[in-house]
Amino acid sequence: MKRLLAIGEALIDFIPEETGKELKHVKGFQPAVGGAPANVCGAFVKLGGEAAMITQLGDDPVSYKPLTLPTILRVAVSVLARASIYAHIRT
């Protein structure tokens, strides 16, 4: 079996719950894991390969979504570090 290791960002796409409407009229969105490295890993697994991804995630509730990749796409995820969203806020 061929294996792929991707290094890069995993992000969250917000997909409109309604189609055929202007964005300003959409009432809600569903979060979905995205980003080129994550998408390539997902496609590679669907083609029969084994994929893993190394990334850095934020330390906020939304940033935990990419950790669902192993369940959703059978892609192993290794998080090197968490970036605090508050790291650059001065009080």
VENFENFEN-V131517 format. One record per residue. N is the residue number from 1. PHI is phi in whole degrees, 0 to 359 (* if undefined). BURIAL is # if it has 16 or more other ideal C-beta (glycine too) atoms within 10 Angstrom, else .. Layout:
{{N,PHI,BURIAL} {N,PHI,BURIAL}}
This chain:
{{1,*,.} {2,281,.} {3,236,.} {4,229,#} {5,241,.} {6,253,#} {7,238,.} {8,165,.} {9,275,.} {10,247,#} {11,226,#} {12,249,#} {13,267,.} {14,253,.} {15,267,.} {16,300,.} {17,284,.} {18,238,.} {19,249,.} {20,79,.} {21,237,.} {22,293,.} {23,306,.} {24,292,.} {25,258,.} {26,284,.} {27,269,.} {28,200,.} {29,225,.} {30,249,.} {31,286,.} {32,219,.} {33,292,#} {34,215,#} {35,101,#} {36,305,.} {37,299,#} {38,294,#} {39,295,.} {40,296,#} {41,300,#} {42,299,#} {43,293,.} {44,297,#} {45,296,#} {46,298,.} {47,273,.} {48,104,.} {49,270,.} {50,241,.} {51,232,#} {52,222,#} {53,223,#} {54,250,.} {55,209,#} {56,243,.} {57,240,#} {58,287,#} {59,250,.} {60,235,.} {61,302,.} {62,291,.} {63,289,#} {64,279,.} {65,302,#} {66,299,#} {67,290,.} {68,276,.} {69,307,#} {70,302,.} {71,283,.} {72,285,.} {73,242,#} {74,60,.} {75,250,#} {76,287,.} {77,238,#} {78,241,.} {79,260,.} {80,285,.} {81,199,.} {82,252,.} {83,262,.} {84,291,.} {85,289,.} {86,259,.} {87,299,.} {88,251,.} {89,269,.} {90,257,.} {91,253,.}}
